[in-house]
Structure formats: structure tokens, C-alpha cells
Amino acid sequence: MGEQPDDTARPAFARRFDWLLAKTYAVSMVVMLTAMTLMIGLDVILRLVVGMPVRGVHDLVGLGLLLLFVLALPYSWRGDFHVRMDMLYGQYGPGMKRFVDLLTSLAAGGFALLLAYQAARYIPHMMKVQTSSVTLGILYWPFTIAIMISAGLFALSILLEAALQFTKRKTRG
């Protein structure tokens, strides 16, 4: 006998989007955490042993932390790793959980769209005035592009999960 299709199964396009978010997250976290760890370690060793810290490490680590946070947003939503009051949420029934999840989706979606919009709006200005870090003069506009793209993926992730939840399809996991 043939197996009946599961109407609540996660759609193929959602699984492909999940794969993209997971790979993007993993690569960016490995690259950013490794680079920041090596820079901080080298800076500390050179400062203590030779008395010569690495110039600009604070600029690089600060921008790295910004990217680390922003690039994690889309996957954290999909993976359900975002901050929530689990003490209260765990006590809710299924209907209240769905209501709270949809309300949270609206708030997070608004944040993501505003973040993407503001980043897109500031890119031309940052390019024009050459806004940069103080010590090394690292231009900020490429980081703003990364923020815009990540915020767009974050908004897409929120929209996808909300739509799947609204249609009672399998959302997370």
C-alpha cells in the first residue's frame, strides 16, 4: 500500500531555505569566531610578551561582533533559538502559544523590515561620505550591505514560519 502524503509536512521549498540558512549560519560563525579568536589571542600575546598590541584589533573585533549577531538572526528565528520567556510560554496551551508566536512574528517582522529599510537607505550616504572606523579607516558601507541582506533573510524567515504556522503546516524542526 502506498504511503499517504503528510499534509502537515514541511514543504520542500521551506526545507531548501532551511538548508541555505543553516549553511550560511555555520560558515559565517566558523569564519567570524575563528578570525576574532585569532585576532584577540594574537593581540593579547603581543601586548603581554612584546608590549606591542596589534593596531586596529578593536575595530575588527567590533565589526566582527556586529556581523556575528546580524548574520545569526535568520537562522536563530528558523531554529527557534531566539529569546522568549519560556517560563510563561511553557505554561500556555496550544492556542495561546500560536497567538503569542504570531504576535511575536509581527513584532520581529516589523523589526527586520525596518532594519533592512534603514540599512538600504543609509548605504548611498555612507558611500558618499566614506564613513569608516576610527583606527583603521574600514569603510562601513559593505557591512551595511551585509546587514541589509541578513535583515531581508530574517524577514523572509519570519514570514515563512508565520505562514506555515497559520496554515498549520510543520514549522520548526
Backbone as CSV, one residue per row, in Angstrom:
resi,resn,N_x,N_y,N_z,CA_x,CA_y,CA_z,C_x,C_y,C_z
1,MET,0.823,-1.168,0.000,0.000,0.000,0.000,0.876,1.242,0.000
2,GLY,0.501,2.247,-0.817,1.271,3.493,-0.897,1.092,4.326,0.362
3,GLU,2.135,5.042,0.697,2.094,5.880,1.883,1.353,7.181,1.567
4,GLN,0.457,7.589,2.454,-0.314,8.817,2.271,0.589,10.025,2.534
5,PRO,0.458,11.073,1.719,1.263,12.271,1.981,0.819,12.942,3.279
6,ASP,1.779,13.457,4.005,1.505,14.139,5.265,1.207,15.600,4.970
7,ASP,-0.044,16.030,5.197,-0.447,17.407,4.922,0.255,18.408,5.824
8,THR,0.816,17.945,6.943,1.483,18.865,7.855,2.997,18.862,7.660
9,ALA,3.496,18.101,6.679,4.942,18.029,6.456,5.472,19.382,5.987
10,ARG,6.706,19.649,6.319,7.352,20.895,5.904,7.562,20.855,4.396
11,PRO,7.113,21.879,3.666,7.248,21.888,2.197,8.708,21.872,1.751
12,ALA,8.935,21.388,0.540,10.299,21.267,0.008,11.000,22.619,-0.073
13,PHE,10.293,23.671,-0.512,10.935,24.986,-0.613,11.386,25.474,0.758
14,ALA,10.620,25.152,1.804,10.986,25.559,3.161,12.211,24.779,3.628
15,ARG,12.285,23.494,3.279,13.459,22.705,3.645,14.708,23.222,2.936
16,ARG,14.578,23.643,1.677,15.726,24.203,0.948,16.156,25.537,1.567
17,PHE,15.182,26.359,1.955,15.500,27.633,2.613,16.186,27.366,3.954
18,ASP,15.694,26.361,4.694,16.322,25.978,5.963,17.776,25.576,5.742
19,TRP,18.016,24.802,4.687,19.376,24.343,4.372,20.267,25.549,4.090
20,LEU,19.764,26.503,3.290,20.536,27.708,2.967,20.870,28.496,4.232
21,LEU,19.885,28.676,5.096,20.118,29.418,6.338,21.115,28.695,7.240
22,ALA,20.998,27.384,7.341,21.907,26.615,8.194,23.339,26.695,7.683
23,LYS,23.523,26.563,6.375,24.876,26.623,5.793,25.463,28.022,5.936
24,THR,24.663,29.041,5.654,25.129,30.424,5.789,25.528,30.704,7.233
25,TYR,24.698,30.251,8.155,24.972,30.437,9.575,26.274,29.737,9.974
26,ALA,26.399,28.465,9.615,27.575,27.684,10.016,28.864,28.290,9.468
27,VAL,28.871,28.623,8.191,30.080,29.182,7.584,30.424,30.529,8.207
28,SER,29.426,31.402,8.348,29.710,32.730,8.899,30.173,32.649,10.351
29,MET,29.596,31.749,11.129,30.005,31.640,12.523,31.421,31.076,12.646
30,VAL,31.740,30.070,11.843,33.088,29.496,11.891,34.116,30.552,11.480
31,VAL,33.851,31.250,10.399,34.787,32.266,9.912,34.925,33.400,10.930
32,MET,33.804,33.949,11.389,33.850,35.107,12.283,34.445,34.747,13.646
33,LEU,34.006,33.644,14.228,34.533,33.267,15.547,36.014,32.918,15.483
34,THR,36.423,32.220,14.432,37.836,31.873,14.283,38.682,33.131,14.109
35,ALA,38.249,34.022,13.225,39.005,35.256,12.981,39.102,36.105,14.247
36,MET,37.989,36.269,14.945,38.012,37.091,16.162,38.869,36.455,17.249
37,THR,38.785,35.146,17.403,39.594,34.460,18.413,41.076,34.615,18.114
38,LEU,41.458,34.423,16.853,42.869,34.572,16.475,43.359,36.003,16.670
39,MET,42.540,36.979,16.286,42.951,38.384,16.450,43.107,38.754,17.924
40,ILE,42.143,38.377,18.737,42.220,38.700,20.162,43.404,37.987,20.801
41,GLY,43.579,36.709,20.465,44.700,35.948,21.011,46.046,36.548,20.626
42,LEU,46.206,36.887,19.360,47.452,37.493,18.894,47.684,38.840,19.574
43,ASP,46.626,39.629,19.700,46.737,40.935,20.349,47.181,40.784,21.798
44,VAL,46.580,39.864,22.526,46.924,39.662,23.937,48.359,39.169,24.071
45,ILE,48.752,38.201,23.250,50.118,37.656,23.322,51.145,38.740,23.016
46,LEU,50.934,39.474,21.932,51.892,40.524,21.570,51.918,41.652,22.605
47,ARG,50.785,41.957,23.192,50.733,43.019,24.208,51.507,42.589,25.449
48,LEU,51.342,41.331,25.890,51.992,40.868,27.110,53.458,40.519,26.909
49,VAL,53.786,39.895,25.781,55.151,39.421,25.568,56.065,40.533,25.050
50,VAL,55.620,41.269,24.067,56.473,42.254,23.411,56.091,43.691,23.784
51,GLY,54.926,43.853,24.371,54.462,45.194,24.702,53.956,45.966,23.497
52,MET,53.593,45.250,22.439,53.098,45.880,21.214,51.765,45.256,20.801
53,PRO,50.657,45.866,21.194,49.366,45.314,20.754,49.187,45.511,19.245
54,VAL,48.305,44.732,18.663,48.017,44.838,17.237,47.098,46.038,17.024
55,ARG,47.522,46.944,16.184,46.745,48.161,15.914,45.459,47.802,15.160
56,GLY,44.313,48.270,15.666,43.049,48.103,14.975,42.262,46.857,15.326
57,VAL,42.754,46.071,16.270,42.026,44.855,16.644,40.639,45.199,17.172
58,HIS,40.535,46.289,17.908,39.224,46.672,18.454,38.243,46.997,17.326
59,ASP,38.711,47.659,16.279,37.856,47.936,15.115,37.373,46.636,14.487
60,LEU,38.321,45.737,14.236,37.991,44.482,13.554,37.079,43.590,14.386
61,VAL,37.361,43.469,15.669,36.541,42.622,16.536,35.150,43.237,16.714
62,GLY,35.072,44.554,16.833,33.772,45.213,16.949,32.909,44.981,15.726
63,LEU,33.483,45.124,14.536,32.734,44.864,13.309,32.406,43.373,13.175
64,GLY,33.328,42.531,13.626,33.075,41.088,13.604,31.918,40.701,14.503
65,LEU,31.846,41.303,15.685,30.729,41.023,16.592,29.403,41.487,16.011
66,LEU,29.432,42.641,15.356,28.220,43.129,14.692,27.759,42.119,13.648
67,LEU,28.684,41.677,12.799,28.328,40.688,11.773,27.877,39.372,12.396
68,LEU,28.549,38.957,13.450,28.192,37.704,14.129,26.733,37.726,14.567
69,PHE,26.329,38.821,15.171,24.944,38.953,15.642,23.971,39.025,14.469
70,VAL,24.246,39.898,13.519,23.300,40.137,12.425,23.167,38.908,11.521
71,LEU,24.264,38.229,11.244,24.206,37.058,10.369,23.524,35.865,11.037
72,ALA,23.438,35.883,12.354,22.779,34.785,13.068,21.260,34.952,13.134
73,LEU,20.750,36.153,12.878,19.311,36.410,13.033,18.413,35.478,12.208
74,PRO,18.640,35.325,10.894,17.714,34.483,10.120,17.656,33.035,10.614
75,TYR,18.808,32.467,10.918,18.836,31.075,11.361,18.290,30.931,12.777
76,SER,18.534,31.925,13.623,18.038,31.827,15.001,16.516,31.806,15.028
77,TRP,15.882,32.527,14.106,14.422,32.502,14.066,13.944,31.136,13.597
78,ARG,14.532,30.657,12.530,14.137,29.364,11.967,14.385,28.232,12.957
79,GLY,15.506,28.296,13.643,15.849,27.243,14.598,15.163,27.390,15.938
80,ASP,14.381,28.472,16.109,13.683,28.744,17.363,14.673,28.957,18.511
81,PHE,15.790,29.637,18.198,16.813,29.918,19.204,16.703,31.324,19.758
82,HIS,15.664,32.044,19.360,15.521,33.425,19.786,15.103,33.508,21.251
83,VAL,15.210,34.684,21.819,14.892,34.893,23.229,13.378,34.907,23.420
84,ARG,12.927,34.180,24.414,11.496,34.116,24.722,11.365,33.794,26.211
85,MET,10.290,34.196,26.793,10.041,33.907,28.201,9.494,32.479,28.318
86,ASP,10.394,31.504,28.317,9.980,30.105,28.333,9.235,29.708,29.604
87,MET,9.489,30.414,30.703,8.756,30.104,31.929,7.260,30.294,31.711
88,LEU,6.903,31.380,31.051,5.493,31.653,30.780,5.007,30.853,29.573
89,TYR,5.800,30.853,28.518,5.413,30.214,27.264,5.113,28.720,27.471
90,GLY,5.898,28.070,28.312,5.703,26.645,28.582,4.386,26.331,29.271
91,GLN,3.814,27.318,29.929,2.552,27.129,30.642,1.331,27.334,29.758
92,TYR,1.523,27.915,28.581,0.404,28.212,27.684,-0.099,26.958,26.987
93,GLY,-1.355,26.979,26.651,-1.934,25.919,25.842,-1.584,26.142,24.375
94,PRO,-1.936,25.187,23.508,-1.583,25.297,22.085,-2.141,26.550,21.407
95,GLY,-3.364,26.914,21.724,-3.973,28.100,21.108,-3.264,29.380,21.509
96,MET,-2.948,29.511,22.790,-2.254,30.704,23.270,-0.831,30.759,22.716
97,LYS,-0.175,29.605,22.614,1.171,29.566,22.038,1.144,30.058,20.596
98,ARG,0.154,29.621,19.839,0.039,30.075,18.443,-0.198,31.578,18.381
99,PHE,-1.053,32.085,19.261,-1.323,33.522,19.296,-0.049,34.305,19.627
100,VAL,0.671,33.861,20.656,1.911,34.535,21.059,2.952,34.439,19.939
101,ASP,3.052,33.279,19.289,4.007,33.108,18.182,3.681,34.064,17.034
102,LEU,2.408,34.192,16.697,2.022,35.100,15.611,2.260,36.557,15.989
103,LEU,1.983,36.913,17.240,2.239,38.267,17.711,3.744,38.561,17.678
104,THR,4.528,37.607,18.116,5.980,37.743,18.085,6.479,37.866,16.653
105,SER,5.877,37.103,15.752,6.259,37.176,14.334,6.002,38.569,13.773
106,LEU,4.885,39.160,14.136,4.587,40.519,13.677,5.623,41.519,14.184
107,ALA,5.963,41.421,15.454,6.938,42.343,16.038,8.327,42.134,15.426
108,ALA,8.758,40.891,15.327,10.081,40.600,14.763,10.124,40.948,13.278
109,GLY,9.032,40.688,12.572,8.967,41.032,11.153,9.067,42.529,10.937
110,GLY,8.381,43.298,11.783,8.487,44.758,11.709,9.908,45.225,11.950
111,PHE,10.561,44.641,12.947,11.956,44.970,13.230,12.850,44.638,12.040
112,ALA,12.683,43.451,11.473,13.521,43.022,10.349,13.341,43.928,9.137
113,LEU,12.100,44.261,8.834,11.839,45.124,7.677,12.387,46.538,7.896
114,LEU,12.236,47.060,9.096,12.787,48.385,9.389,14.315,48.380,9.327
115,LEU,14.917,47.325,9.833,16.376,47.207,9.792,16.871,47.150,8.346
116,ALA,16.216,46.336,7.521,16.596,46.238,6.108,16.383,47.571,5.395
117,TYR,15.276,48.225,5.660,14.963,49.511,5.025,15.989,50.573,5.414
118,GLN,16.258,50.691,6.705,17.223,51.696,7.164,18.614,51.427,6.611
119,ALA,19.017,50.172,6.575,20.333,49.843,6.017,20.388,50.241,4.548
120,ALA,19.360,49.892,3.780,19.317,50.235,2.358,19.334,51.751,2.172
121,ARG,18.658,52.444,3.035,18.595,53.905,2.958,19.941,54.566,3.254
122,TYR,20.717,53.990,4.167,21.990,54.587,4.568,23.167,54.226,3.668
123,ILE,23.068,53.172,2.901,24.202,52.741,2.067,24.695,53.856,1.141
124,PRO,23.832,54.507,0.346,24.340,55.567,-0.536,25.020,56.708,0.236
125,HIS,24.448,57.079,1.378,25.045,58.142,2.186,26.418,57.711,2.709
126,MET,26.511,56.486,3.207,27.792,56.001,3.735,28.854,55.932,2.640
127,MET,28.444,55.562,1.443,29.394,55.514,0.324,29.849,56.942,-0.045
128,LYS,28.923,57.858,-0.003,29.220,59.243,-0.393,30.188,59.909,0.581
129,VAL,29.925,59.772,1.882,30.767,60.439,2.881,31.919,59.569,3.380
130,GLN,31.988,58.322,2.886,33.076,57.403,3.247,33.177,57.192,4.761
131,THR,32.037,56.906,5.389,32.014,56.623,6.823,32.874,55.401,7.098
132,SER,33.762,55.524,8.104,34.696,54.425,8.364,35.055,54.347,9.843
133,SER,35.725,53.261,10.210,36.178,53.077,11.586,37.311,54.058,11.888
134,VAL,37.499,54.344,13.143,38.451,55.374,13.550,39.906,54.940,13.332
135,THR,40.275,53.790,13.820,41.680,53.396,13.807,42.179,52.960,12.437
136,LEU,41.451,52.054,11.790,41.922,51.508,10.514,41.253,52.125,9.292
137,GLY,40.221,52.898,9.512,39.516,53.503,8.379,38.759,52.489,7.534
138,ILE,38.246,51.423,8.165,37.477,50.395,7.449,36.127,50.998,7.078
139,LEU,35.804,50.971,5.803,34.535,51.532,5.336,33.357,50.728,5.895
140,TYR,32.331,51.435,6.308,31.165,50.789,6.912,30.127,50.306,5.902
141,TRP,30.102,50.862,4.709,29.026,50.519,3.792,28.982,49.037,3.409
142,PRO,30.121,48.321,3.265,29.980,46.881,2.980,29.293,46.120,4.128
143,PHE,29.536,46.558,5.346,28.892,45.924,6.498,27.398,46.245,6.510
144,THR,27.054,47.437,6.060,25.656,47.831,5.984,24.922,47.011,4.921
145,ILE,25.605,46.683,3.840,25.011,45.800,2.823,24.751,44.423,3.429
146,ALA,25.718,43.921,4.200,25.534,42.617,4.863,24.353,42.663,5.830
147,ILE,24.212,43.759,6.543,23.086,43.925,7.469,21.775,43.919,6.692
148,MET,21.730,44.633,5.575,20.514,44.700,4.772,20.114,43.311,4.247
149,ILE,21.081,42.583,3.716,20.797,41.247,3.179,20.343,40.306,4.297
150,SER,21.054,40.328,5.405,20.699,39.450,6.521,19.329,39.801,7.090
151,ALA,19.026,41.094,7.182,17.706,41.512,7.678,16.610,41.074,6.712
152,GLY,16.894,41.114,5.411,15.934,40.619,4.421,15.687,39.126,4.577
153,LEU,16.772,38.361,4.780,16.617,36.921,5.019,15.878,36.657,6.330
154,PHE,16.140,37.489,7.321,15.450,37.381,8.601,13.947,37.596,8.408
155,ALA,13.581,38.632,7.655,12.164,38.910,7.381,11.527,37.755,6.611
156,LEU,12.250,37.205,5.635,11.743,36.053,4.879,11.538,34.847,5.780
157,SER,12.483,34.622,6.682,12.389,33.504,7.619,11.161,33.651,8.514
158,ILE,10.925,34.859,8.997,9.765,35.130,9.852,8.474,34.913,9.072
159,LEU,8.424,35.456,7.868,7.235,35.325,7.025,6.936,33.854,6.724
160,LEU,7.967,33.105,6.386,7.790,31.682,6.075,7.246,30.919,7.278
161,GLU,7.850,31.122,8.447,7.402,30.404,9.644,5.987,30.800,10.035
162,ALA,5.656,32.087,9.911,4.299,32.544,10.250,3.277,31.951,9.290
163,ALA,3.621,31.919,8.008,2.703,31.347,7.013,2.497,29.856,7.271
164,LEU,3.567,29.144,7.566,3.443,27.705,7.844,2.644,27.466,9.120
165,GLN,2.839,28.317,10.100,2.082,28.160,11.340,0.602,28.471,11.105
166,PHE,0.335,29.525,10.346,-1.050,29.911,10.069,-1.782,28.810,9.302
167,THR,-1.075,28.137,8.380,-1.686,27.054,7.611,-1.574,25.707,8.319
168,LYS,-1.061,25.755,9.556,-0.911,24.559,10.387,0.005,23.521,9.763
169,ARG,0.975,23.982,8.973,1.992,23.088,8.435,3.104,22.959,9.460
170,LYS,3.936,21.962,9.289,5.039,21.764,10.212,5.981,22.959,10.136
171,THR,6.245,23.589,11.260,7.099,24.761,11.238,8.516,24.367,11.649
172,ARG,8.805,24.383,12.884,10.195,24.178,13.312,10.502,22.704,13.540
173,GLY,11.742,22.376,13.127,12.254,21.027,13.385,11.620,20.018,12.552
